[in-house]
Amino acid sequence: MTTATATATGKLVLPAATTRKRRRPASPGRVIAWVYLTAIILITLFPFYWMLRSAFSNNYAMIADPTSPWPVGFTLGPFERVLGLATTQQSLAEGGSGASVPILHYLGNSVVYASLSTACMVFFSLIAAYAFSRLQWRGREFVFSLFLAALMVPAILTLLPNFVLVKELGLLNTFAGMILPTGLFSAFNIFFLRQFMLGLSTEIEEAALLDGAGRLRVLFGLTIPMASGPIITLSILGFIGQWNDYFWPLLVTSDASVQPLTLGLAVFKQSSPQSQPDWAGLMAATIVAALPMLILFMVFGKRIVNSIGFSGLK
């Protein structure tokens, strides 16, 4: 039997044995849950492992031994081919296509496309959300209900009308044609920012208006700093979504000068004059394409996870 002792200050001190956290026994349900979670994690990570294994393999050796769990004929040749550092003879010797694909050029196009599209999308969504949450005008609720209805329309149904509009404007094979449809309108972003702004106190803004500040000064001087968290969240998620976009750039571009990296990977796959694609080089190119997103998630991963939980509570 354990007893508590009193100190000179009158506080009770419990024995160390009683302060230790007791481990709960491993129940069958708990064991099953951990086994299931481990299996899901392994299934999710296996394609990434196989991608790394293939990227460091000799293409000819990998075809001869496709079931090896380790890199077959370990080499950095696939990355050299992707980055344009390998000669045609070296590329062909390791099973590459021998063709020159400007991956760095496609990478730069993806940076421009994702950055400008995200900036336009967040900026215009912010202005629209401010109008729906702060300004009083006739028909505001009706127009906002139309915005909510847009959330129920599958994105694939808007591809053909947007394509026709971009074509009629003469914006095919341009960054503007890729950016404008998603950059000018995002129903979810508008809804997300409006709901956040409705929860902000209006006292500071009203005081600024009484002091003679205009609406734009209040928006950029007060509202945007207070909503910096959601704005950064939408910027990160929007950048990731635009970086991975494939179908819309495929519809509106056929010129390599503006095509993003997602299309560059398809070009790399189709550039092989041989019957067998350069799978090792394609996996290396995929790693190069995914590396910026991995760095972005490592830097802002905690903010992304917290913001997703926050948006779910809202």
Protein Blocks (a to p, Z undefined) as FASTA:
>chain_A
ZZddddfkopacddfklmpccdddddfklmmmmmmmmmmmmmmmmmmmmmmmmmmpcfkl
mmmmmmbcbdehiafklmmmmnopacfklmmmnopnoiacdfklmmmmmmmmmmmmmmmm
mmmmmmmmmmmmmpccehklmmmmmmmmmmmpcfklmmmmmmmmmmmnopghifklmmmm
mmmpcfklmmmmmmmmmmpcfklmmmmmmnopafklmmmmmmmmmmmmmmmmmmmmmmmm
mmmpmklmmmmpcbfklpcfklmmmmmmmmpmbfbdcfklmmmmmmmmmmmmmmmmmmmm
mmmmmmmmmmmmZZ
